[in-house]
Amino acid sequence: MAAQLIDEDPALAHEHALAASRRAGRIAIVRETLAITAYGVGDFALALRELRTYRRISGKDDQIALMVDSERGIGRPDRALEEGRSVDRSTLDVGVRVALAIAMSGARLDRGERELALGELEIPELDPNRAYEWSPALFAARAAVLDDLGRHEEAAFWTHRAAVAGEALGYGGDEELLIEDMQLDDDLADADADADAETADETVETSSGATDESSDEPGEQK
């Protein structure tokens, strides 16, 4: 029920997750759901506690990016960076690794480290010619940092790439991604910020990717 409600009514989803945690507090997915709904309503301290409990129960690091963002939400970018560095990124699923890079970049921005924020996004998955489910968010994050750095033409390019990737993936606002992996036409690789001057013939290749994680008792203080 919480999963069904989280997009349309985060507060109600959180109430359902709290109720579930009282009945089944030692089940990893229950603690993960409570963490996600707590994050959704802005209770970052609870989200962080539940994510740690979820990780302890499940032994997974698949919610590490949300842990980093929760530390940021509490106002602790230094702790966020420490949290992100505590995992071996080579063991993470690619989607989790990308989400972590975006979260770490955000923590750098919180500290005013814009060049380092850009560096956090310099990962192999940053390929403007390919679109995966995580590509629009990665491209948009790079665009935002470049804009902060005053590199507006580059920012416009990556903003456009994010839009092209999202469209190619069938991602429109509240819609779900329809495919997970797509090869974009070479013509799009040379696109600049002028979207009207570009033609977008996309060549589709399908791929895959997903992950999971865990934590402990509801409301447990660290």
C-alpha positions in Angstrom: 0.0 0.0 0.0 2.8 2.4 0.9 4.5 1.8 -2.4 1.3 2.6 -4.3 0.7 5.8 -2.4 4.2 7.3 -2.2 4.0 9.4 -5.4 0.5 10.7 -4.9 0.3 11.0 -1.1 3.7 10.7 0.6 2.3 11.5 4.1 -0.3 8.7 3.9 2.3 6.3 2.5 4.5 7.1 5.5 1.6 6.4 7.9 1.1 3.0 6.2 4.9 2.3 6.4 4.9 3.2 10.1 2.0 0.9 10.8 3.8 -2.0 8.9 7.0 -1.4 10.8 5.2 -1.8 14.1 3.9 -5.2 13.0 7.0 -6.5 11.1 9.9 -4.4 12.1 12.6 -7.0 11.5 11.7 -7.5 7.8 14.2 -5.6 5.6 11.8 -4.4 3.0 9.5 -3.0 5.7 12.4 -0.9 7.1 13.5 0.1 3.6 9.9 1.3 2.8 9.7 3.2 6.0 13.0 4.9 5.2 11.9 5.9 1.7 8.6 7.3 2.9 10.4 9.2 5.8 12.7 10.7 3.2 9.7 11.6 1.1 8.1 13.6 3.9 11.4 15.3 4.8 12.1 13.3 8.0 15.8 12.8 7.1 16.9 11.7 10.6 14.3 8.9 10.6 15.1 8.0 7.0 18.8 7.6 7.9 18.1 5.5 11.0 15.9 3.2 9.0 18.3 2.9 6.1 21.0 1.9 8.5 18.7 -0.7 10.1 17.7 -1.9 6.6 21.4 -2.3 5.6 22.1 -4.2 8.9 19.3 -6.6 8.3 19.8 -7.2 4.6 23.5 -6.8 4.3 23.0 -4.6 1.2 24.4 -1.3 0.1 21.8 -0.6 -2.6 20.4 2.4 -0.7 23.7 4.1 -0.1 22.8 7.1 -2.3 19.7 7.7 -0.2 21.8 7.5 3.0 24.2 10.1 1.6 21.2 12.4 0.7 19.7 11.9 4.1 22.9 13.1 5.7 22.7 16.1 3.4 19.1 16.7 4.4 20.2 16.8 8.1 22.8 19.4 7.1 25.9 17.2 7.4 27.6 17.2 4.0 30.9 16.1 5.5 29.2 13.0 7.0 27.5 12.5 3.7 30.8 12.3 1.9 32.2 9.9 4.5 29.2 7.7 4.1 29.6 7.6 0.4 33.3 6.8 0.6 32.6 3.9 3.0 31.4 1.5 0.3 33.3 -0.2 -2.5 31.7 1.2 -5.6 32.9 -1.6 -7.8 30.5 -3.9 -5.9 27.5 -1.8 -6.6 25.0 -2.2 -9.3 25.5 0.4 -12.0 22.3 2.3 -11.2 23.2 2.5 -7.6 26.7 3.6 -8.5 25.3 6.4 -10.7 22.8 7.5 -8.0 25.7 7.6 -5.5 27.8 9.8 -7.8 24.9 12.3 -8.1 24.4 12.3 -4.3 28.2 12.8 -3.7 28.2 15.7 -6.2 25.3 17.3 -4.3 27.3 17.0 -1.0 30.2 18.7 -2.7 27.9 21.5 -3.8 26.6 21.8 -0.2 30.2 22.5 0.8 30.7 25.0 -2.1 33.1 22.7 -3.9 31.8 23.1 -7.4 34.8 21.8 -9.3 34.9 18.7 -7.0 31.1 18.3 -7.5 31.7 18.2 -11.2 34.5 15.6 -10.7 32.2 13.3 -8.8 30.1 13.0 -12.0 33.1 12.1 -14.2 32.2 8.4 -14.3 32.2 5.9 -17.2 28.4 6.0 -17.3 28.5 9.7 -18.4 28.1 8.9 -22.1 26.0 11.5 -24.0 25.5 9.0 -26.8 23.7 6.3 -24.8 20.6 6.4 -22.7 19.8 4.2 -19.7 17.2 4.6 -17.0 19.6 6.6 -14.9 21.0 8.8 -17.7 18.5 11.7 -17.6 19.3 12.3 -13.9 23.0 12.0 -14.4 23.0 14.4 -17.4 20.8 16.9 -15.6 23.1 16.8 -12.5 26.1 17.6 -14.7 24.2 20.4 -16.4 23.3 21.9 -13.0 26.9 21.9 -11.8 28.2 23.4 -15.1 25.6 26.1 -14.8 26.8 26.9 -11.3 30.3 27.1 -12.7 29.2 29.6 -15.3 29.8 27.2 -18.1 26.4 27.8 -19.6 26.9 26.5 -23.2 28.1 23.1 -21.8 25.3 23.2 -19.3 22.8 23.7 -22.1 24.3 20.8 -24.0 23.8 18.4 -21.1 20.4 19.7 -20.3 19.4 18.9 -23.9 21.0 15.5 -23.6 19.0 14.8 -20.5 15.8 15.7 -22.4 16.7 13.6 -25.4 17.6 10.6 -23.2 14.3 11.0 -21.3 12.3 11.2 -24.5 14.1 8.2 -26.0 13.4 6.2 -22.9 9.7 7.0 -22.9 10.1 9.0 -19.7 7.6 11.8 -19.5 6.9 13.5 -16.2 5.0 10.9 -14.1 5.3 8.1 -16.5 7.5 5.1 -15.8 10.5 4.3 -17.9 9.4 2.0 -20.7 12.8 0.6 -21.5 16.1 0.6 -19.6 18.8 0.8 -22.3 18.9 2.6 -25.6 21.6 3.4 -28.1 21.0 6.9 -29.5 21.6 7.8 -33.1 25.1 9.2 -33.8 23.5 12.4 -35.2 22.4 13.2 -31.6 25.9 13.0 -30.3 26.7 16.3 -32.1 23.7 18.1 -30.8 24.1 21.5 -29.3 21.7 23.6 -27.2 19.5 24.5 -30.2 17.0 21.7 -29.9 15.0 23.0 -32.9 17.9 22.5 -35.3 18.3 18.8 -34.4 16.7 15.7 -35.8 16.5 12.7 -33.4 16.4 9.3 -35.0 17.0 6.9 -32.0 18.3 3.3 -32.5 17.0 1.1 -29.7 18.9 -1.6 -27.9 17.4 -3.0 -24.7 19.4 -3.7 -21.5 18.7 -4.0 -17.7 19.5 -3.0 -14.1 18.1 -2.8 -10.5 19.1 -3.3 -6.9 18.1 -3.4 -3.2 19.2 -2.8 0.6 18.4 -2.9 4.4 18.3 -1.8 8.3 16.9 -2.4 12.2 14.0 -1.5 14.7 11.5 1.3 13.9 12.5 4.7 15.4 15.8 3.2 16.6 18.3 5.9 17.6 21.9 5.7 16.5 
